[in-house]
């Protein structure tokens, strides 16, 4: 693998630093190269390239907003043996602590970035006249929901119900559970009620913002391991509130810029449901109880 990395990165130096990391999906290792230190994620599964291509696109999209720090993506490299590696900037990170308030502010800026871009485009269209077709196409893209692996949809409620919740309930574990199927049959009819009188401008989301995917470095807070798509900003806070890691200063700073809308708590549970179903399908029945409980609660 190291010979392949040297060739693809165009470096004569490739020395493991002893900084390692990773989670339940991929392993990680830092290396010194001719041009500086990089972090390399390694995954030997057949779907590794698809996963890393998505992560690279996500990091690139967040990076371009210039709102919150992420590791700069470098390259996705297919291994000669099965699997793939993803090379990115190495950051000296530590647990999120002093930068919590700053992360709340910057995450809100990330979520508002698309709205601000649309407002800017609309203003230019009004004052200058007709915009080029390429610009208008870009603006229309920003009004839709979804990401690379999903079909684009104009309606967030449909997107979330079909591409997120229904997709999870079609998977083996939850699909084989009679109670889950019966509750979902009722809940999917009720979901539009949670969004009455709401106008949702699609926001670029990290997509998997739990405590294990945030940190801080000397320059400020960092978010990493994204699974980005365009959607409702409130979706981001669903998993954030499930596993802890975010203090009150984070939430206060975030909601100073994006206030809670009526019905926020109910929708927060609806957004948590996706993550509980996802964990049930991937990590087993320990998450079944929470999935069922949320569906019951949402039907009250």
C-alpha positions in Angstrom: 0.0 0.0 0.0 2.8 2.4 0.9 4.4 2.0 -2.6 1.1 2.9 -4.2 0.7 5.9 -1.9 4.1 7.2 -2.8 3.4 6.9 -6.5 -0.1 8.5 -6.4 1.0 11.3 -4.1 4.3 11.9 -6.0 6.4 11.8 -2.8 9.7 10.1 -2.0 9.1 10.5 1.7 6.3 8.4 3.3 6.9 7.9 7.0 4.2 6.8 9.4 4.0 9.2 12.3 2.4 7.1 15.0 -0.8 9.2 14.8 -3.6 6.8 14.1 -7.3 6.8 14.3 -10.5 5.5 12.9 -13.8 4.1 13.9 -16.0 1.1 13.3 -15.8 1.5 9.5 -12.3 2.6 8.5 -8.8 2.6 9.9 -6.6 5.7 9.8 -2.9 6.5 9.9 -0.9 9.8 9.5 2.2 10.0 7.3 4.9 12.6 6.7 5.4 13.3 3.0 7.6 15.6 0.9 4.9 18.3 1.1 3.7 17.9 4.7 1.7 15.5 6.9 -1.4 13.8 5.6 -4.0 11.5 7.2 -4.9 8.3 5.3 -8.2 6.5 5.8 -8.1 2.8 4.8 -11.1 0.6 4.0 -10.8 -2.9 2.3 -14.5 -3.4 1.6 -15.8 -3.5 -2.0 -17.9 -0.3 -1.5 -14.9 1.7 -0.1 -14.4 3.9 -3.2 -18.1 4.9 -3.4 -18.0 5.8 0.3 -14.7 7.8 0.1 -15.8 9.6 -3.1 -18.9 10.7 -1.2 -16.8 11.8 1.8 -14.4 13.7 -0.5 -17.2 15.5 -2.2 -18.8 16.4 1.2 -15.5 17.8 2.5 -15.0 19.8 -0.7 -18.5 21.2 -0.6 -18.1 22.3 3.1 -14.6 23.7 2.5 -15.9 25.9 -0.3 -18.4 27.6 2.0 -15.5 29.0 4.1 -17.7 28.7 7.2 -16.3 25.9 9.4 -13.0 24.1 9.3 -12.7 20.6 7.8 -9.7 18.6 6.7 -8.8 19.4 3.1 -9.4 16.4 0.9 -6.4 15.3 -1.2 -7.1 12.1 -3.2 -9.1 8.9 -3.3 -6.8 6.0 -4.3 -7.9 2.5 -5.3 -5.6 -0.2 -3.9 -4.3 -3.0 -6.1 -5.8 -5.4 -3.6 -9.5 -4.9 -2.8 -10.3 -1.6 -1.1 -9.4 2.0 -1.2 -7.7 4.8 0.7 -8.7 8.4 1.2 -5.9 11.0 1.7 -6.6 14.2 3.4 -4.9 17.0 5.4 -3.6 16.0 8.8 -4.9 18.2 11.6 -3.7 18.1 15.2 -7.0 17.7 16.9 -8.2 17.4 20.4 -11.7 17.0 22.0 -14.1 19.8 21.5 -14.0 22.0 24.6 -13.2 25.7 24.5 -14.4 26.1 20.9 -18.0 24.9 21.5 -19.6 28.3 21.1 -17.5 29.0 18.0 -18.7 25.7 16.5 -22.3 26.6 17.1 -21.8 30.0 15.3 -19.9 28.4 12.4 -22.3 25.5 12.0 -25.2 28.0 11.7 -23.2 29.9 9.1 -22.7 26.6 7.2 -26.5 26.1 7.3 -27.2 29.7 6.3 -24.7 29.7 3.5 -27.0 28.4 0.8 -29.8 30.8 1.8 -27.4 33.7 1.7 -26.2 32.6 -1.8 -29.8 32.4 -3.0 -30.6 35.9 -1.6 -27.5 37.2 -3.3 -28.4 35.6 -6.6 -32.0 36.9 -6.4 -30.7 40.4 -5.6 -28.4 40.3 -8.6 -31.2 39.1 -10.8 -33.4 42.0 -9.8 -30.8 44.7 -10.1 -28.8 43.5 -13.2 -31.5 41.8 -15.2 -31.2 38.3 -16.6 -28.4 36.1 -15.3 -26.5 33.6 -17.4 -28.2 30.2 -17.7 -25.3 28.6 -15.9 -25.9 30.8 -12.9 -29.6 30.2 -12.9 -29.0 26.4 -13.1 -26.7 26.7 -10.1 -29.4 28.6 -8.2 -32.0 26.0 -9.0 -29.7 23.3 -7.8 -29.4 25.1 -4.4 -33.2 25.1 -4.1 -33.4 21.3 -4.2 -32.8 18.6 -1.7 -30.5 15.6 -1.9 -27.0 14.6 -2.6 -25.1 12.5 -5.1 -26.5 9.1 -4.4 -30.1 10.3 -4.1 -32.6 11.6 -6.7 -33.0 15.4 -6.4 -36.4 16.4 -5.1 -38.1 19.8 -4.7 -40.0 18.9 -1.6 -38.1 18.2 1.7 -41.0 16.3 3.3 -41.1 13.8 0.4 -37.3 13.6 0.3 -37.0 12.9 4.0 -39.9 10.4 4.1 -38.8 8.5 1.0 -35.1 8.8 0.7 -34.3 8.6 4.4 -37.0 7.0 6.5 -38.6 4.7 4.0 -35.1 3.6 2.8 -34.3 2.5 6.3 -37.6 0.8 6.8 -37.0 -1.2 3.6 -33.8 -2.7 5.1 -33.8 -6.2 6.4 -33.9 -5.8 10.2 -36.6 -3.1 10.4 -38.5 -4.4 7.4 -38.9 -7.8 9.1 -40.4 -6.2 12.2 -44.2 -6.2 12.1 -44.7 -3.5 14.7 -42.2 -1.2 12.9 -44.1 -1.7 9.7 -47.5 -1.0 11.3 -46.3 2.1 13.0 -44.6 3.4 9.9 -47.8 2.9 7.9 -49.5 5.4 10.3 -46.6 7.8 10.8 -45.9 8.4 7.1 -49.3 9.9 6.7 -48.8 12.2 9.6 -45.4 13.6 8.8 -46.6 16.5 6.7 -48.4 17.9 9.8 -45.0 18.5 11.4 -44.1 21.0 8.7 -47.3 23.1 8.5 -46.6 26.7 7.4 -42.8 26.1 7.1 -40.7 27.3 4.3 -37.5 25.2 4.2 -34.5 26.6 2.3 -32.1 23.7 1.6 -29.0 23.9 3.8 -25.7 22.1 3.1 -25.5 19.6 6.0 -22.6 17.7 7.5 -25.1 14.8 7.7 -23.6 12.8 10.7 -22.8 15.4 13.3 -22.3 13.5 16.5 -19.7 14.1 19.2 -17.2 11.7 17.6 -17.1 13.8 14.4 -16.2 17.1 16.0 -13.0 18.4 17.5 -10.9 21.5 17.8 -7.4 22.5 16.8 -5.3 25.6 17.3 -7.3 27.5 14.5 -10.7 26.7 15.9 -13.4 24.0 15.8 -13.2 21.1 13.2 -15.9 18.8 11.8 -15.0 15.7 9.9 -16.3 12.3 8.5 -19.3 14.1 6.8 -22.1 12.4 4.9 -23.4 15.6 3.3 -26.6 16.4 1.5 -28.8 19.5 1.1 -31.8 19.4 3.5 -33.5 21.0 6.5 -31.0 22.5 8.9 -32.9 21.0 11.9 -31.9 17.5 10.7 -28.3 18.2 11.7 -29.2 18.6 15.4 -31.1 15.2 15.5 -28.0 13.0 16.0 -26.2 15.8 17.8 -28.7 15.5 20.7 -28.7 11.7 20.8 -25.2 10.9 22.0 -24.0 14.1 23.7 -20.8 15.9 23.2 -22.3 19.4 22.6 -22.8 21.8 25.6 -25.3 24.6 26.1 -22.9 27.2 24.7 -22.9 25.4 21.3 -26.8 25.3 21.1 -27.1 28.9 22.4 -24.7 30.2 19.7 -26.4 28.2 17.0 -29.9 29.2 17.8 -28.9 32.9 18.2 -28.4 32.7 14.4 -31.1 30.1 13.6 -33.9 30.4 16.2 -36.0 27.3 17.0 -39.2 27.3 14.9 -42.6 26.2 16.3 -42.7 22.4 16.4 -38.9 22.1 16.7 -39.0 19.4 19.5 -41.4 17.1 17.6 -39.3 17.4 14.4 -36.2 16.8 16.4 -37.6 13.4 17.3 -38.6 12.7 13.7 -35.0 13.4 12.7 -33.6 11.2 15.5 -35.8 8.4 14.1 -33.7 8.1 11.0 -30.5 7.7 13.1 -32.1 5.1 15.4 -33.4 3.1 12.4 -30.0 3.4 10.8 -28.2 2.1 13.9 -30.8 -0.7 14.2 -30.1 -1.8 10.7 -26.3 -1.6 10.9 -25.5 -2.4 14.6 -28.4 -4.6 15.7 -31.5 -4.8 17.8 -30.2 -2.7 20.7 -31.6 0.3 18.8 -35.0 -1.3 18.1 -36.6 -0.1 21.3 -35.7 3.6 20.7 -36.9 3.4 17.1 -40.3 1.9 18.1 -40.6 4.3 21.1 -40.1 7.4 18.9 -42.6 6.3 16.3 -45.2 5.7 19.0 -44.4 9.1 20.6 -44.8 10.9 17.2 -48.2 9.3 16.7 -49.6 10.7 20.0 
